[in-house]
Amino acid sequence: MGKDGPQTYLGFLVQGFPNMFMAMGPHSGLGNYTRTAEYSVEWITGVIRHAVEKDFTRVAATSEGVRDWTDYVLGLGEDLLMNEIGSWMTGVNNNVEGKRCPDYGVSGGHPAFREHCDEIAEGGQKTGLQVMPSV
């Protein structure tokens, strides 16, 4: 994690680490953990299945996708009370000068997160995800 907090694409991918998927990573959907984890695994499995069917060997996050998704998540959480307190969940120790509270999940709710991810899986958005043959 960088000094400015986590930076991910959909909470599933990190730039510079192709084929490394995270189920329930930072910036993924917030909600009932079991349902959210199940959806994350299904979505990741769908991406891998698509890559295998097309004989692609690399799935990677683009810098544009990571930047846009991180900005989106931070914008959603900007006015949340959760960002004003220090706790184990936010990783903030109020005794450390300048320590900021990073947003670890999409505060827009799991249904909106799921809708966004489904749109990407259906080809509605092309930025953020690269699926390609081996280089």
Protein Blocks (a to p, Z undefined) as FASTA:
>chain_A
ZZkopadehhlacghiahiacehiahiacddfklmmmmmmmmmmmmmmmmmmnopabdcd
dfklmmmmmmmmmmmmmmgmklmpccfklopafkbghiacddfbdfkbjklmmmmmmmmm
nopafghiacdddZZ
